[in-house]
Amino acid sequence: MNIFRFAGDMTHLTSVLVLLLKIYATKSCSGISLKTQELYAIVFLTRYLDIFTDFISAYNTVMKIVFVASSAAIVWCMRMHRVVKRSYDKEVDSFRHEFLIAGSFIVALILHEKFTIQEVKKIVAENVNV
């Protein structure tokens, strides 16, 4: 186990937990960009699709599941939770993330090592996470 990878994973996990606790404690998502959280969810979903095809370690598998689930939980809270969603301000969160997603998908179709779902999704994740 690489200590730097472990430290990075734990720092990332801590930041996600702090964000979830902030949303839960204040019952508000003001100051948080739903579009950014959706991009994170897309990145984790596409980057970690290999969980179904490649096993590296139990730690790796658990961390992938935790990151996907936590991103999905944040998006769910901001979109569906009856109290939290009222605090989301669409006017402030005006970034057109659809263009970033579409552009990443087009780049993934053009620039790939081999034309497989795994390769295309990897390139999409890398381009969205710029």
C-alpha positions in Angstrom: 0.0 0.0 0.0 1.4 3.4 -1.0 1.3 5.7 1.9 0.7 8.7 -0.3 -2.3 7.1 -2.0 -3.7 6.2 1.4 -3.2 9.7 2.7 -4.9 11.1 -0.4 -7.8 8.7 0.0 -8.3 9.5 3.6 -8.1 13.3 3.0 -10.7 13.0 0.2 -12.9 10.8 2.4 -12.7 13.3 5.2 -13.6 16.2 2.9 -16.7 14.3 1.6 -17.7 13.4 5.1 -17.4 17.1 6.2 -19.5 18.2 3.3 -22.2 15.6 4.1 -22.2 16.5 7.8 -22.5 20.2 6.8 -25.5 19.5 4.7 -27.0 17.2 7.3 -26.4 19.6 10.3 -27.6 22.8 8.6 -30.2 21.2 6.4 -28.9 23.5 3.7 -26.8 23.2 0.6 -26.2 27.0 0.1 -22.8 27.7 -1.2 -22.4 24.2 -2.8 -22.6 23.8 -6.5 -24.9 21.0 -7.6 -23.4 20.9 -11.0 -19.9 20.4 -9.6 -21.2 17.6 -7.4 -22.9 16.0 -10.5 -19.6 16.2 -12.3 -17.8 14.5 -9.4 -20.5 11.7 -9.5 -20.0 11.3 -13.2 -16.3 11.1 -12.8 -16.4 8.5 -10.1 -19.1 6.5 -11.9 -17.2 6.4 -15.2 -13.7 6.0 -13.6 -14.7 3.2 -11.3 -16.8 1.0 -13.7 -13.8 -1.4 -13.7 -15.0 -2.5 -10.3 -17.1 -5.1 -12.2 -14.3 -6.4 -14.3 -11.0 -5.9 -12.4 -10.2 -6.8 -8.8 -7.2 -5.1 -7.4 -7.7 -5.3 -3.6 -10.5 -5.2 -1.0 -9.3 -1.7 0.0 -9.5 -0.4 -3.6 -13.0 -1.9 -4.1 -14.3 -0.5 -0.9 -12.9 3.0 -1.6 -14.4 3.0 -5.1 -17.8 2.1 -3.7 -17.6 4.7 -0.9 -16.6 7.5 -3.3 -19.4 6.6 -5.8 -22.0 6.3 -3.0 -20.9 9.5 -1.2 -21.1 11.5 -4.5 -24.5 10.0 -5.2 -25.7 10.8 -1.7 -24.6 14.5 -2.0 -26.4 14.8 -5.4 -29.5 13.1 -4.0 -29.6 15.4 -1.0 -29.3 18.5 -3.1 -31.9 17.3 -5.7 -34.4 15.3 -3.7 -34.3 16.0 0.1 -37.4 18.1 0.7 -35.7 20.5 3.1 -32.2 20.7 1.6 -33.3 21.2 -2.0 -35.1 24.5 -1.0 -31.7 26.1 -0.2 -30.2 25.4 -3.6 -30.0 28.6 -5.7 -30.1 27.7 -9.4 -29.4 31.4 -10.3 -25.9 31.3 -8.7 -25.0 27.9 -10.1 -25.0 28.9 -13.7 -22.1 26.9 -15.2 -23.2 25.1 -18.4 -21.8 21.7 -17.4 -23.6 20.0 -20.3 -21.0 21.3 -22.7 -18.2 20.0 -20.6 -19.8 16.5 -20.5 -20.6 16.5 -24.2 -17.1 17.7 -25.1 -15.5 15.1 -22.9 -17.6 12.4 -24.6 -16.6 13.6 -28.1 -12.9 13.7 -27.1 -13.2 10.2 -25.7 -14.7 8.9 -29.0 -11.8 10.5 -31.0 -8.8 9.9 -28.7 -8.6 6.4 -27.4 -6.1 3.6 -27.3 -8.7 1.0 -28.2 -12.4 1.4 -28.9 -13.9 -0.2 -25.8 -16.4 1.0 -23.3 -13.8 0.9 -20.6 -11.3 3.0 -22.6 -13.9 5.6 -23.6 -15.3 6.0 -20.1 -11.8 6.4 -18.8 -11.1 9.2 -21.2 -14.5 10.9 -20.3 -13.6 10.7 -16.6 -10.2 12.2 -17.2 -11.5 15.1 -19.3 -14.5 16.0 -17.0 -12.1 16.0 -14.0 -9.9 18.7 -15.5 
